[in-house]
Amino acid sequence: MKPPPFDYHAPRSVGEALEILAEAGDEGKVLAGGQSLIPMLNMRLTHPRHIVDVNGLTELATVEAGPDGVLVGALARHAQVERSEPVAAAQPLLRRALGLVAHPVIRNRGTVVGSLVHADPAAELPAVLALLGGSVRLARPGSTRDVAADAFFTGPLESALRPGELAVSALFPALGPRSGTAFHEVARRHGDYAISGAAALVVLDEDLRVVTARVACVSAGPVPAVVDVTGVCGGDRWESADWRGAAAAVQDGTEPEGDIHASADYRRHLLGVLAERALTEAAQEAGGR
Ligand SMILES: Cc1cc2nc3c(=O)[nH]c(=O)nc-3n(C[C@H](O)[C@H](O)[C@H](O)COP(=O)(O)OP(=O)(O)OC[C@H]3O[C@@H](n4cnc5c(N)ncnc54)[C@H](O)[C@@H]3O)c2cc1C
């Protein structure tokens, strides 16, 4: 399969890229790692007249980890973020999730920001951004805007990115003390997109009682659904909290669909198992075990 014809642009600065994208409008597409865009072009699922290759914009290949979280530039590859020790210290969920994304060779090219903009509900990083309440920075000539995760993912393969905009970075917030996270998923083969997955966050107070518990679900609807289960286990000590009941609330709060890979019922069953596992593990981490 070959892509439809397009004009190829290789800007040398972010400013130049923004000008080209603004002019191209809804006929332009950014090429980052190409791990999703190239297959879609080859299968003729998208027909942009202009491809704007941002791989020369090395100023966007940044990863900054600090007390507020991890700021990932648009050209930072999955592997770069996954291998960074400061990132693992500032936001350990990123490394956990990235280890589940595709295969190493794909992670060497694919970008974190590209994965967010691609907005596949079966992908790990949109769920991580949604769980942590992160945001994506979008730019056009002369202005930028930050879009929170809950407004960024608008449908399957659809995001709040407007024609002519470039996503320049994503912020994954850090967590406070007595917080824990975990990510569990099931895929048919290692490296495949997950049939079902659950990322969990648990925060405890000084008495090690649950103050926040929520789960972001993979492959459980058109966008990465976040279910807050604090109502089920809030106020309980983490060791005795009803994590199974919380997982049942996650099942009740989502509507997985069936397809050629799995029935809706099987996905719902998996989600319950994975959510309980992820919540229990996140609680253990928060509780210091
Ligand atoms: C065999 C295979 C298995 C995979 N398995 C998984 C998996 O298990 N989990 C998973 O999450 N992903 C998986 N992927 C996808 C992979 O993670 C991609 O890298 C990712 O989805 C997109 O990142 P990219 O940098 O390659 O983006 P590209 O393919 O370059 O772009 C993807 C889309 O995002 C847009 N875009 C990219 N960057 C920007 C930007 N800065 N501003 C505006 N628009 C932008 C593009 O225009 C395009 O529409 C898999 C891919 C393959 C080929």
The ligand as a Gaussian input file, in Angstrom:
#p B3LYP/6-31G(d) Opt

LIG

0 1
 C        2.710000      -2.379000      15.554000
 C        2.341000      -1.185000      16.419000
 C        1.894000      -1.415000      17.710000
 C        1.549000      -0.347000      18.523000
 N        1.109000      -0.607000      19.778000
 C        0.791000       0.407000      20.598000
 C        0.342000       0.176000      21.930000
 O        0.272000      -0.962000      22.406000
 N        0.010000       1.250000      22.678000
 C        0.091000       2.549000      22.198000
 O       -0.230000       3.481000      22.906000
 N        0.518000       2.789000      20.949000
 C        0.869000       1.770000      20.137000
 N        1.302000       2.052000      18.869000
 C        1.338000       3.460000      18.401000
 C        2.624000       4.174000      18.794000
 O        2.683000       4.335000      20.213000
 C        2.710000       5.574000      18.139000
 O        4.008000       5.993000      18.312000
 C        1.815000       6.655000      18.687000
 O        0.487000       6.286000      18.678000
 C        1.892000       7.931000      17.827000
 O        3.077000       8.577000      18.022000
 P        3.937000       9.074000      16.778000
 O        4.967000      10.000000      17.324000
 O        4.446000       7.915000      16.005000
 O        2.880000       9.924000      15.945000
 P        2.584000       9.997000      14.374000
 O        2.310000       8.646000      13.857000
 O        3.637000      10.778000      13.691000
 O        1.246000      10.867000      14.429000
 C        0.053000      10.333000      14.946000
 C       -1.052000      11.392000      14.843000
 O       -0.792000      12.462000      15.750000
 C       -0.565000      13.688000      15.053000
 N        0.541000      14.361000      15.711000
 C        1.694000      13.771000      16.163000
 N        2.435000      14.661000      16.812000
 C        1.767000      15.845000      16.767000
 C        2.037000      17.151000      17.269000
 N        3.141000      17.418000      17.967000
 N        1.112000      18.120000      17.042000
 C       -0.007000      17.850000      16.339000
 N       -0.324000      16.639000      15.838000
 C        0.562000      15.654000      16.054000
 C       -0.280000      13.296000      13.609000
 O       -0.615000      14.311000      12.693000
 C       -1.142000      12.055000      13.461000
 O       -2.466000      12.432000      13.233000
 C        1.668000       0.994000      18.036000
 C        2.144000       1.236000      16.748000
 C        2.482000       0.157000      15.935000
 C        2.992000       0.438000      14.554000

